[in-house]
């Protein structure tokens, strides 16, 4: 992806998830919009997104180091803000897990099929 397009994409994901990001970071929305995400605000965790409803037989798997996963039921979307890779957007039909490091077998599932359906 050309750098200009990559920057535009990152900016769009950032703006679309600005309210959620502001809440996650615990900073005012205007401040986050102005300064962005500081390097120290990215947690030392790995986020894994399994596309599909089954982790064992996922259609695709995406790993992100030093990443922030934000899930929006209203937008039916999942944004992943990765410190070095950029910002990514997935539809809500995924399984999202968080690991303390890339080699860890232990994974906390924070989003999955049981949460897809609206109540």
C-alpha positions in Angstrom: 0.0 0.0 0.0 1.4 3.4 -0.9 2.5 5.5 2.1 0.0 8.3 1.3 -2.9 5.8 1.2 -1.7 4.1 4.4 -1.6 7.4 6.3 -5.1 8.3 5.0 -6.4 4.9 6.1 -4.8 5.2 9.6 -6.2 8.7 10.0 -9.7 7.5 9.1 -9.6 4.6 11.5 -8.3 7.0 14.2 -11.1 9.5 13.6 -13.8 6.9 13.4 -12.8 5.4 16.8 -11.7 8.7 18.5 -14.4 8.5 21.2 -13.6 4.9 22.1 -9.9 5.7 22.0 -10.3 8.7 24.2 -12.2 6.6 26.8 -9.6 3.8 26.7 -6.7 6.2 27.1 -8.5 8.2 29.8 -7.7 11.5 28.1 -10.1 14.2 26.8 -11.2 13.7 23.2 -9.7 17.0 22.0 -6.4 16.2 23.5 -6.2 12.7 21.9 -7.2 14.2 18.5 -4.4 16.8 18.8 -1.6 14.5 20.1 -2.6 11.1 18.9 -1.5 8.0 20.9 1.9 8.3 22.7 4.3 5.5 22.4 4.1 4.8 26.1 0.3 4.4 25.9 0.6 1.2 23.8 0.3 -1.8 26.2 2.9 -4.6 26.2 0.4 -7.1 24.8 -0.3 -9.0 21.7 -3.7 -8.9 20.0 -4.8 -11.8 17.8 -7.8 -11.5 15.5 -9.3 -14.7 14.1 -11.5 -13.9 11.1 -14.5 -16.2 11.4 -16.3 -17.8 14.3 -13.9 -20.6 15.1 -10.4 -20.0 16.5 -9.2 -23.5 15.5 -10.4 -23.2 11.9 -10.2 -19.5 11.3 -10.3 -18.2 7.7 -7.4 -15.8 8.5 -5.4 -14.9 11.6 -3.8 -11.5 12.3 -1.3 -10.8 15.1 -0.4 -7.4 16.4 2.3 -6.5 18.9 1.9 -3.6 21.3 -1.7 -3.1 20.2 -4.9 -1.7 21.5 -8.1 -3.6 20.5 -11.3 -1.5 20.6 -14.7 -3.1 20.0 -17.8 -1.0 19.1 -21.1 -2.8 19.1 -22.7 0.4 17.7 -20.4 0.4 14.7 -20.3 -3.4 14.4 -16.6 -3.0 14.1 -13.3 -3.8 15.7 -10.3 -1.4 15.5 -6.8 -2.5 16.3 -4.2 0.3 17.0 -0.8 -1.3 16.6 2.2 0.8 17.6 4.4 -0.1 14.7 2.1 -1.6 12.1 -0.6 1.0 12.0 -4.4 1.0 12.6 -6.7 -1.7 11.3 -10.4 -2.2 11.1 -12.4 -5.5 11.1 -16.0 -6.2 11.0 -17.5 -7.6 14.2 -17.6 -11.2 12.9 -14.2 -12.1 14.4 -12.8 -13.6 17.5 -10.4 -11.3 19.4 -7.8 -12.6 21.9 -5.2 -10.8 24.0 -1.9 -12.4 25.0 0.9 -11.1 27.3 3.5 -11.9 24.7 3.7 -13.6 21.3 4.8 -17.0 22.6 2.2 -17.2 25.3 -0.3 -20.1 24.9 -2.6 -18.4 27.3 -5.1 -16.1 25.6 -7.9 -14.0 27.0 -10.8 -13.9 24.5 -12.4 -10.4 24.7 -14.8 -10.8 21.7 -16.4 -13.8 20.1 -19.5 -15.3 18.5 -21.5 -15.2 21.7 -21.2 -11.4 21.7 -22.1 -10.9 18.0 -25.8 -11.0 18.3 -27.6 -8.1 19.7 -29.8 -8.6 22.8 
